[in-house]
C-alpha cells in the first residue's frame, strides 16, 4: 500500500433515478421520480408495514396501537385513510410518546439516558415509506466512508476497514469524537434543505418529508428531529454528508490514512498526532457552521502502538505487534446484566434471555478474547440473573466461535475492496 492514503476501489458517483418498488416488482420500472400517489399505493404501504413489524420496534406510540393489534381489514382501512389524508392535505403527524433509554454512565458514574420519541403506527408507516423512496437515491452520493444507518454497511464493516488500514498502512494514531446530541441539536431547516439537495426526488415527496421531520409542531419547529421516527436516521445521514463528509473528502486532510463516520461518530487514522488534531479541528469547524458541536470526548489523538487505548462503537481499541486489537470493555458486563434482568418482565423471559445472550455475543464478534473465560463469565452472569442452565457452555462457545468466523469473513471481504 502506498504511503498516501487509504482509498477504495469502489467509488461509483453515478446518479440513478428511483423506481417505485411496488411497480418494479411487477416488472414495470419507472424511469422518473416516484410520485406521492405511487408511494401511497396500498400494496406498497402494506410491504412497508410488514417490514416495520418484522424489524421490531413494536412499542406503541401515543395512540397505544401496536402493529399486531391491527387486523388485515383494519390495516387496509388505515392505508386508505392515510393516503386520502395526505393527498387532500389533511394529514398532520401526531405527538410522539417519549420513553427514556438508558445510556452508559457518565465519567463520574452518574446515570444517563436519552429520550426516544415514538411516533404512532400511521406516522411511522408514512415516514418509512418516504425513507424508502429517498434512501436509494441518497445511497448513490454517500461515500464508502459513511457506515451508519445504511443497509450495505454496518459497524463491523467500519471496524474491519479501520483494522485493515491500521495494519497495512502501519498507522496507529486514532482520533475519534462524536456530535453532541445530534438528533436533538440539528437545525431542522438545514436538514430539510439538505434533503432537497439530493436530487431525483419529487417535490411533493420532499414536502411530505419536511412535514414528517417537523412532526406535530409543524413549521414552527426549527430544532431537532425525533430519533424514533424512521425517516430521521436517513435525514441525519444526508445532513452530515453535506455538512461534514464532503468537506473531509474534498480535499482530504494531508496524512489522514483513513476517515470514517458511523452515524454521528467520526474517526481519523493518522501517522502523527498533529494530523489527527488538524483533521478533528477541521471537522469541528465545518460542523459549527451547521450549528453542531463535537463532544470533545475523547477528541484526543491516541497512539495505540504506545499502549494508549480508545473506546469506539462500544469496543476498546489498542494495538500490539503490528495488529489492531479490539476487546470488550468492562462496562459491557453490567449492561448485559441489566438486559437480563429486564427479560424477567417480558411475556416469555426464557426466550427473551436466550435472544439477549445471543445478540450480545454477536455484538462482540470482533473482540480478541479467551473464549473459555468469556463463556464461564456468561454462565456465571446467567446464574446470578436467575437463568441458571439457560444455555449449555458448549452452545455459548459455539456462538462465540460462529461470531468470530463471521468477523474473519468480514475482514476478508472488506480487504478485497481496498485499493492501493
Steps between C-alpha positions, in 0.01 A plus 500: 500500500622848423578750775249750366163397631247223539260485205242270352485338160124543505389862461196529279376856470231406248165654576193287452137586508282316748244244400181417681569162669142384455496558127856372461394171657234477231769537235410863425797722597442875504775715353384808690462610863240310698187707541313547825203305366723205415659509844152481654388191307345248737728215386809709564382624839424142597854389406643781712266406786619138491863607501449729799323225688774246428784734594374556854431830670153382593448733794188712440489872436271746673194322356594176677469293180756231410555339160347170610189675631376565145310240301539483123178691459608768744833530325328548165288770654809665647675503161192641327437773758866595523532535123184712484619727782839557337367561150234744620736687732325392820788291635675627812749295707383406849702591812765239583522298819831553678674209672833506683775272371794441740848594379840412641578693821682831483866528596402576861278191513170687488223334296415630154215444259368619167141567405359297213197666342267227373259594224161342445469203265364710215774761542772233510353334192497819300849600613639158403330518160655840431842376616476203264459739207774746600745239631597327172568836337706627792701177495649605167667805654616365838870431532624149582634655822142556624376191683211568737133461409582324174395148409817444298739605779493434871731565792697180440577614146638820653703316764635268230600785268674681785677180605625431146624855455681507835685181421574562133588869534694452824302789645402474866387844613122514527287806570127466560210713615127526445240769447335608821129406516489488121130425448388759754744770390469514121353807336179359351499759221850395394408131511199561275711710264764226475237240409404724208863505385497125439316534169281246322221530759159643413411825674181363655694217665755752629221718637359200684848416632528852640162465673596163647831626638342805663235278657192622681665838570488583130688787330584664834742219580850608407711282730535121519349195334342210691739208537210254505376610157601257218592791272732670751807273463507547123441874538788528746725300268422732208552804721841383626601402148461859387617664822794271577593225255547698181726747680715220642533318170553798271779569552607244759716626785863407430632193681151365577523132406135430573192686613160362576163603634253268665182705546625784723831331596809608307851353503836577336809285459834678463871437539562801720309675774488843338322365191229358726462833677474687168243256360280520808519878516399521136195285572418709805513816290276360225244367746495832683375663180204260515444594868632163619775431751730210580496359852874520539497158667746357435594729210869441570735308267593166655819320402386139526852375424619650829237328710236774484141382457192644335136413553308502172160356407494313828837330454835569663773544239873460542778338298790261551761352269363675193146379560188696597333346802132544585392391848189504716502785754404429860193722461344243266430253780275717720300583187450132428397436859246783480363363172458155654314644799261674263428164334311394813242767417435361151213267418749225406805565723689183404483561126575866553807416711628258234460767233672754725803277557526405133472861388753616759754241387446592135564864590851408618604278212792730415647463848831325562431293809540173686180319413514270802524795737218683325272196494552441873424864573178485298395184687566667836301804393209283389505327837501825698222641280265210563558312174722218622534223243340710226780427251759222518860611495549321168226709339649821635843406369355408163321835477824683577692293242233555236519874560877501472477309171259762369742775603781323313285485188417870536870585520572294189213651303586857596868442417400419143343846470810686601727635229846643526 
